[in-house]
């Protein structure tokens, strides 16, 4: 499940008429990186939770016959192959979140499509560059511990205040039992430096907890409150400190950093980009 119903107000006016998930990192939209991560981890069905004016997300992974004819007539077989590959990449269903009432509400909207199965949850703002797909790392932990798994990352105090922070008990290297979760703590109150980031593997028990989670600030159902309720019900949650480099593309500076990092990795543009950056008077 990929949550893509947000307004993207940090990117206005660029997101006035297009979803923020369609903003590019070099020449691929953010949403494509997330879907490709899911596919690389062996997932074959995607649920997009969207909202009004988000149709472009579905269109991006659909056939565009006129474009294909143009590329074929030009003999541009590389780009023709790429646009056809996107249409065959994965099965995608979408659910509209007609009212933006929080992450928990978004999950409940998709419950009929999930059924009684564990599922992977993606926040597409978080793009993680790594050789082994981050969600695949979490799936391996889920298969070993048979419990919901949260992705965590060690962050400095200046950043930790913007995240949910776990109270951990280490089980093995990079794996922790979650004893509690504190949402956006003050620096002096943070129970650890392990912050929850945008990848989860959740058991279907999350839906029962969501149904009992009280509405919080702004009329929203918060996932953090739901997870805390699951812990109170003695439902195990573990955390995994994934291997990878994360960029918060929900902020303009994060999207810019991700584009630079990805551009430098690419053989077709990396050398020229590196030369340009070295020429700047900084």
TORKOL-4160 file (C-alpha; in steps of 0.2 Angstrom, whole numbers, padded with zeros to 4 digits, m for minus):
282
<pt num="1" X="0000" Y="0000" Z="0000"/>
<pt num="2" X="0007" Y="0017" Z="m0005"/>
<pt num="3" X="m0001" Y="0032" Z="0003"/>
<pt num="4" X="m0002" Y="0046" Z="m0010"/>
<pt num="5" X="m0016" Y="0057" Z="m0004"/>
<pt num="6" X="m0007" Y="0072" Z="0002"/>
<pt num="7" X="m0009" Y="0090" Z="m0004"/>
<pt num="8" X="0010" Y="0093" Z="m0007"/>
<pt num="9" X="0008" Y="0111" Z="0000"/>
<pt num="10" X="0027" Y="0112" Z="0003"/>
<pt num="11" X="0030" Y="0112" Z="m0016"/>
<pt num="12" X="0017" Y="0125" Z="m0021"/>
<pt num="13" X="0015" Y="0131" Z="m0034"/>
<pt num="14" X="0023" Y="0116" Z="m0043"/>
<pt num="15" X="0010" Y="0105" Z="m0035"/>
<pt num="16" X="m0006" Y="0116" Z="m0039"/>
<pt num="17" X="m0010" Y="0105" Z="m0054"/>
<pt num="18" X="0000" Y="0089" Z="m0052"/>
<pt num="19" X="0003" Y="0077" Z="m0038"/>
<pt num="20" X="0019" Y="0079" Z="m0028"/>
<pt num="21" X="0023" Y="0061" Z="m0031"/>
<pt num="22" X="0025" Y="0065" Z="m0049"/>
<pt num="23" X="0039" Y="0077" Z="m0046"/>
<pt num="24" X="0055" Y="0070" Z="m0054"/>
<pt num="25" X="0071" Y="0064" Z="m0046"/>
<pt num="26" X="0081" Y="0067" Z="m0062"/>
<pt num="27" X="0070" Y="0059" Z="m0075"/>
<pt num="28" X="0059" Y="0047" Z="m0065"/>
<pt num="29" X="0044" Y="0053" Z="m0054"/>
<pt num="30" X="0045" Y="0049" Z="m0035"/>
<pt num="31" X="0031" Y="0037" Z="m0036"/>
<pt num="32" X="0041" Y="0026" Z="m0049"/>
<pt num="33" X="0055" Y="0024" Z="m0037"/>
<pt num="34" X="0043" Y="0018" Z="m0023"/>
<pt num="35" X="0034" Y="0006" Z="m0035"/>
<pt num="36" X="0051" Y="m0001" Z="m0042"/>
<pt num="37" X="0057" Y="m0004" Z="m0024"/>
<pt num="38" X="0041" Y="m0014" Z="m0021"/>
<pt num="39" X="0043" Y="m0024" Z="m0037"/>
<pt num="40" X="0062" Y="m0027" Z="m0033"/>
<pt num="41" X="0057" Y="m0035" Z="m0016"/>
<pt num="42" X="0045" Y="m0047" Z="m0025"/>
<pt num="43" X="0028" Y="m0038" Z="m0022"/>
<pt num="44" X="0016" Y="m0040" Z="m0036"/>
<pt num="45" X="0001" Y="m0030" Z="m0031"/>
<pt num="46" X="0000" Y="m0012" Z="m0027"/>
<pt num="47" X="m0014" Y="m0002" Z="m0019"/>
<pt num="48" X="m0012" Y="0017" Z="m0021"/>
<pt num="49" X="m0022" Y="0027" Z="m0009"/>
<pt num="50" X="m0025" Y="0044" Z="m0018"/>
<pt num="51" X="m0037" Y="0059" Z="m0018"/>
<pt num="52" X="m0044" Y="0071" Z="m0030"/>
<pt num="53" X="m0032" Y="0077" Z="m0044"/>
<pt num="54" X="m0021" Y="0062" Z="m0042"/>
<pt num="55" X="m0026" Y="0053" Z="m0058"/>
<pt num="56" X="m0008" Y="0056" Z="m0065"/>
<pt num="57" X="m0002" Y="0042" Z="m0053"/>
<pt num="58" X="m0012" Y="0029" Z="m0061"/>
<pt num="59" X="m0009" Y="0035" Z="m0079"/>
<pt num="60" X="0009" Y="0034" Z="m0076"/>
<pt num="61" X="0008" Y="0015" Z="m0075"/>
<pt num="62" X="m0004" Y="0013" Z="m0089"/>
<pt num="63" X="m0003" Y="0011" Z="m0108"/>
<pt num="64" X="m0001" Y="0027" Z="m0119"/>
<pt num="65" X="m0004" Y="0020" Z="m0136"/>
<pt num="66" X="m0001" Y="0037" Z="m0145"/>
<pt num="67" X="0015" Y="0040" Z="m0137"/>
<pt num="68" X="0021" Y="0022" Z="m0141"/>
<pt num="69" X="0017" Y="0025" Z="m0159"/>
<pt num="70" X="0027" Y="0041" Z="m0159"/>
<pt num="71" X="0042" Y="0033" Z="m0151"/>
<pt num="72" X="0041" Y="0018" Z="m0163"/>
<pt num="73" X="0040" Y="0030" Z="m0178"/>
<pt num="74" X="0055" Y="0039" Z="m0172"/>
<pt num="75" X="0065" Y="0023" Z="m0169"/>
<pt num="76" X="0067" Y="0028" Z="m0151"/>
<pt num="77" X="0067" Y="0010" Z="m0145"/>
<pt num="78" X="0075" Y="0013" Z="m0128"/>
<pt num="79" X="0061" Y="0025" Z="m0122"/>
<pt num="80" X="0048" Y="0014" Z="m0131"/>
<pt num="81" X="0054" Y="m0001" Z="m0120"/>
<pt num="82" X="0054" Y="0010" Z="m0104"/>
<pt num="83" X="0036" Y="0016" Z="m0106"/>
<pt num="84" X="0030" Y="m0001" Z="m0111"/>
<pt num="85" X="0039" Y="m0008" Z="m0096"/>
<pt num="86" X="0030" Y="0003" Z="m0084"/>
<pt num="87" X="0013" Y="m0003" Z="m0090"/>
<pt num="88" X="0018" Y="m0021" Z="m0086"/>
<pt num="89" X="0028" Y="m0018" Z="m0070"/>
<pt num="90" X="0015" Y="m0022" Z="m0058"/>
<pt num="91" X="m0004" Y="m0024" Z="m0055"/>
<pt num="92" X="m0011" Y="m0007" Z="m0047"/>
<pt num="93" X="m0027" Y="m0004" Z="m0039"/>
<pt num="94" X="m0032" Y="0013" Z="m0032"/>
<pt num="95" X="m0043" Y="0019" Z="m0018"/>
<pt num="96" X="m0049" Y="0037" Z="m0015"/>
<pt num="97" X="m0047" Y="0045" Z="0002"/>
<pt num="98" X="m0061" Y="0057" Z="0000"/>
<pt num="99" X="m0058" Y="0066" Z="0016"/>
<pt num="100" X="m0040" Y="0068" Z="0022"/>
<pt num="101" X="m0042" Y="0061" Z="0040"/>
<pt num="102" X="m0025" Y="0055" Z="0043"/>
<pt num="103" X="m0014" Y="0040" Z="0039"/>
<pt num="104" X="m0025" Y="0028" Z="0050"/>
<pt num="105" X="m0040" Y="0033" Z="0040"/>
<pt num="106" X="m0031" Y="0030" Z="0024"/>
<pt num="107" X="m0027" Y="0012" Z="0029"/>
<pt num="108" X="m0045" Y="0009" Z="0034"/>
<pt num="109" X="m0051" Y="0015" Z="0016"/>
<pt num="110" X="m0040" Y="0001" Z="0009"/>
<pt num="111" X="m0045" Y="m0013" Z="0021"/>
<pt num="112" X="m0057" Y="m0021" Z="0009"/>
<pt num="113" X="m0043" Y="m0024" Z="m0004"/>
<pt num="114" X="m0030" Y="m0030" Z="0009"/>
<pt num="115" X="m0042" Y="m0042" Z="0017"/>
<pt num="116" X="m0034" Y="m0053" Z="0031"/>
<pt num="117" X="m0016" Y="m0053" Z="0025"/>
<pt num="118" X="0000" Y="m0044" Z="0031"/>
<pt num="119" X="0005" Y="m0030" Z="0019"/>
<pt num="120" X="0019" Y="m0018" Z="0016"/>
<pt num="121" X="0016" Y="0001" Z="0019"/>
<pt num="122" X="0025" Y="0014" Z="0010"/>
<pt num="123" X="0026" Y="0033" Z="0013"/>
<pt num="124" X="0032" Y="0039" Z="m0004"/>
<pt num="125" X="0040" Y="0055" Z="0003"/>
<pt num="126" X="0054" Y="0043" Z="0009"/>
<pt num="127" X="0065" Y="0037" Z="m0005"/>
<pt num="128" X="0079" Y="0025" Z="0000"/>
<pt num="129" X="0094" Y="0021" Z="m0011"/>
<pt num="130" X="0101" Y="0004" Z="m0007"/>
<pt num="131" X="0107" Y="m0012" Z="m0016"/>
<pt num="132" X="0094" Y="m0023" Z="m0006"/>
<pt num="133" X="0076" Y="m0015" Z="m0007"/>
<pt num="134" X="0072" Y="m0007" Z="0010"/>
<pt num="135" X="0055" Y="m0015" Z="0011"/>
<pt num="136" X="0063" Y="m0032" Z="0006"/>
<pt num="137" X="0074" Y="m0030" Z="0022"/>
<pt num="138" X="0059" Y="m0028" Z="0032"/>
<pt num="139" X="0050" Y="m0042" Z="0025"/>
<pt num="140" X="0064" Y="m0054" Z="0029"/>
<pt num="141" X="0063" Y="m0048" Z="0047"/>
<pt num="142" X="0044" Y="m0050" Z="0047"/>
<pt num="143" X="0046" Y="m0068" Z="0041"/>
<pt num="144" X="0058" Y="m0072" Z="0055"/>
<pt num="145" X="0048" Y="m0064" Z="0069"/>
<pt num="146" X="0030" Y="m0065" Z="0063"/>
<pt num="147" X="0026" Y="m0047" Z="0070"/>
<pt num="148" X="0023" Y="m0030" Z="0062"/>
<pt num="149" X="0040" Y="m0022" Z="0058"/>
<pt num="150" X="0044" Y="m0003" Z="0057"/>
<pt num="151" X="0059" Y="0004" Z="0048"/>
<pt num="152" X="0070" Y="0015" Z="0059"/>
<pt num="153" X="0085" Y="0026" Z="0057"/>
<pt num="154" X="0097" Y="0034" Z="0069"/>
<pt num="155" X="0095" Y="0053" Z="0068"/>
<pt num="156" X="0103" Y="0067" Z="0077"/>
<pt num="157" X="0093" Y="0077" Z="0090"/>
<pt num="158" X="0089" Y="0091" Z="0079"/>
<pt num="159" X="0079" Y="0080" Z="0067"/>
<pt num="160" X="0073" Y="0067" Z="0080"/>
<pt num="161" X="0060" Y="0079" Z="0086"/>
<pt num="162" X="0050" Y="0078" Z="0069"/>
<pt num="163" X="0048" Y="0059" Z="0070"/>
<pt num="164" X="0040" Y="0045" Z="0080"/>
<pt num="165" X="0054" Y="0038" Z="0091"/>
<pt num="166" X="0054" Y="0020" Z="0098"/>
<pt num="167" X="0058" Y="0014" Z="0115"/>
<pt num="168" X="0069" Y="m0001" Z="0110"/>
<pt num="169" X="0076" Y="m0017" Z="0117"/>
<pt num="170" X="0089" Y="m0024" Z="0106"/>
<pt num="171" X="0085" Y="m0042" Z="0100"/>
<pt num="172" X="0100" Y="m0044" Z="0087"/>
<pt num="173" X="0110" Y="m0034" Z="0076"/>
<pt num="174" X="0099" Y="m0020" Z="0069"/>
<pt num="175" X="0083" Y="m0028" Z="0076"/>
<pt num="176" X="0074" Y="m0021" Z="0091"/>
<pt num="177" X="0058" Y="m0025" Z="0101"/>
<pt num="178" X="0047" Y="m0010" Z="0101"/>
<pt num="179" X="0042" Y="m0006" Z="0119"/>
<pt num="180" X="0033" Y="0010" Z="0116"/>
<pt num="181" X="0033" Y="0024" Z="0103"/>
<pt num="182" X="0034" Y="0043" Z="0107"/>
<pt num="183" X="0028" Y="0055" Z="0093"/>
<pt num="184" X="0039" Y="0070" Z="0090"/>
<pt num="185" X="0047" Y="0071" Z="0107"/>
<pt num="186" X="0057" Y="0085" Z="0114"/>
<pt num="187" X="0075" Y="0082" Z="0113"/>
<pt num="188" X="0077" Y="0079" Z="0132"/>
<pt num="189" X="0062" Y="0067" Z="0132"/>
<pt num="190" X="0067" Y="0057" Z="0117"/>
<pt num="191" X="0069" Y="0038" Z="0123"/>
<pt num="192" X="0082" Y="0034" Z="0109"/>
<pt num="193" X="0089" Y="0041" Z="0093"/>
<pt num="194" X="0079" Y="0028" Z="0083"/>
<pt num="195" X="0066" Y="0036" Z="0072"/>
<pt num="196" X="0052" Y="0028" Z="0063"/>
<pt num="197" X="0053" Y="0031" Z="0044"/>
<pt num="198" X="0042" Y="0028" Z="0029"/>
<pt num="199" X="0042" Y="0009" Z="0027"/>
<pt num="200" X="0032" Y="m0004" Z="0037"/>
<pt num="201" X="0026" Y="m0022" Z="0036"/>
<pt num="202" X="0010" Y="m0023" Z="0046"/>
<pt num="203" X="m0001" Y="m0038" Z="0051"/>
<pt num="204" X="m0020" Y="m0037" Z="0048"/>
<pt num="205" X="m0022" Y="m0034" Z="0067"/>
<pt num="206" X="m0018" Y="m0016" Z="0063"/>
<pt num="207" X="m0036" Y="m0014" Z="0056"/>
<pt num="208" X="m0044" Y="m0019" Z="0073"/>
<pt num="209" X="m0033" Y="m0007" Z="0082"/>
<pt num="210" X="m0037" Y="0007" Z="0070"/>
<pt num="211" X="m0055" Y="0004" Z="0072"/>
<pt num="212" X="m0053" Y="0007" Z="0091"/>
<pt num="213" X="m0040" Y="0021" Z="0089"/>
<pt num="214" X="m0048" Y="0038" Z="0095"/>
<pt num="215" X="m0048" Y="0053" Z="0083"/>
<pt num="216" X="m0033" Y="0064" Z="0087"/>
<pt num="217" X="m0028" Y="0082" Z="0083"/>
<pt num="218" X="m0036" Y="0089" Z="0068"/>
<pt num="219" X="m0049" Y="0075" Z="0067"/>
<pt num="220" X="m0036" Y="0063" Z="0061"/>
<pt num="221" X="m0033" Y="0045" Z="0065"/>
<pt num="222" X="m0014" Y="0043" Z="0068"/>
<pt num="223" X="m0005" Y="0027" Z="0064"/>
<pt num="224" X="0007" Y="0031" Z="0079"/>
<pt num="225" X="m0008" Y="0030" Z="0091"/>
<pt num="226" X="m0014" Y="0014" Z="0083"/>
<pt num="227" X="0003" Y="0006" Z="0085"/>
<pt num="228" X="0004" Y="0011" Z="0103"/>
<pt num="229" X="m0013" Y="0003" Z="0106"/>
<pt num="230" X="m0007" Y="m0013" Z="0098"/>
<pt num="231" X="0008" Y="m0013" Z="0111"/>
<pt num="232" X="m0005" Y="m0010" Z="0125"/>
<pt num="233" X="m0014" Y="m0026" Z="0119"/>
<pt num="234" X="0002" Y="m0036" Z="0119"/>
<pt num="235" X="0004" Y="m0037" Z="0100"/>
<pt num="236" X="0022" Y="m0038" Z="0096"/>
<pt num="237" X="0030" Y="m0025" Z="0085"/>
<pt num="238" X="0048" Y="m0025" Z="0080"/>
<pt num="239" X="0059" Y="m0012" Z="0072"/>
<pt num="240" X="0073" Y="m0014" Z="0059"/>
<pt num="241" X="0087" Y="m0002" Z="0056"/>
<pt num="242" X="0088" Y="m0004" Z="0038"/>
<pt num="243" X="0103" Y="m0002" Z="0027"/>
<pt num="244" X="0102" Y="0012" Z="0014"/>
<pt num="245" X="0102" Y="0031" Z="0011"/>
<pt num="246" X="0085" Y="0040" Z="0014"/>
<pt num="247" X="0080" Y="0056" Z="0007"/>
<pt num="248" X="0064" Y="0065" Z="0013"/>
<pt num="249" X="0057" Y="0071" Z="m0004"/>
<pt num="250" X="0042" Y="0078" Z="0004"/>
<pt num="251" X="0053" Y="0094" Z="0007"/>
<pt num="252" X="0061" Y="0104" Z="m0008"/>
<pt num="253" X="0078" Y="0102" Z="m0001"/>
<pt num="254" X="0076" Y="0083" Z="0001"/>
<pt num="255" X="0070" Y="0081" Z="m0017"/>
<pt num="256" X="0085" Y="0092" Z="m0023"/>
<pt num="257" X="0097" Y="0081" Z="m0013"/>
<pt num="258" X="0090" Y="0065" Z="m0019"/>
<pt num="259" X="0091" Y="0072" Z="m0037"/>
<pt num="260" X="0109" Y="0076" Z="m0035"/>
<pt num="261" X="0113" Y="0060" Z="m0027"/>
<pt num="262" X="0104" Y="0050" Z="m0040"/>
<pt num="263" X="0112" Y="0060" Z="m0054"/>
<pt num="264" X="0130" Y="0057" Z="m0048"/>
<pt num="265" X="0126" Y="0038" Z="m0047"/>
<pt num="266" X="0121" Y="0038" Z="m0066"/>
<pt num="267" X="0135" Y="0035" Z="m0079"/>
<pt num="268" X="0126" Y="0045" Z="m0092"/>
<pt num="269" X="0125" Y="0061" Z="m0083"/>
<pt num="270" X="0136" Y="0058" Z="m0067"/>
<pt num="271" X="0152" Y="0064" Z="m0074"/>
<pt num="272" X="0145" Y="0080" Z="m0081"/>
<pt num="273" X="0135" Y="0084" Z="m0065"/>
<pt num="274" X="0151" Y="0081" Z="m0055"/>
<pt num="275" X="0161" Y="0093" Z="m0065"/>
<pt num="276" X="0147" Y="0106" Z="m0064"/>
<pt num="277" X="0146" Y="0105" Z="m0045"/>
<pt num="278" X="0165" Y="0106" Z="m0043"/>
<pt num="279" X="0165" Y="0122" Z="m0054"/>
<pt num="280" X="0153" Y="0131" Z="m0042"/>
<pt num="281" X="0160" Y="0144" Z="m0031"/>
<pt num="282" X="0153" Y="0138" Z="m0014"/>
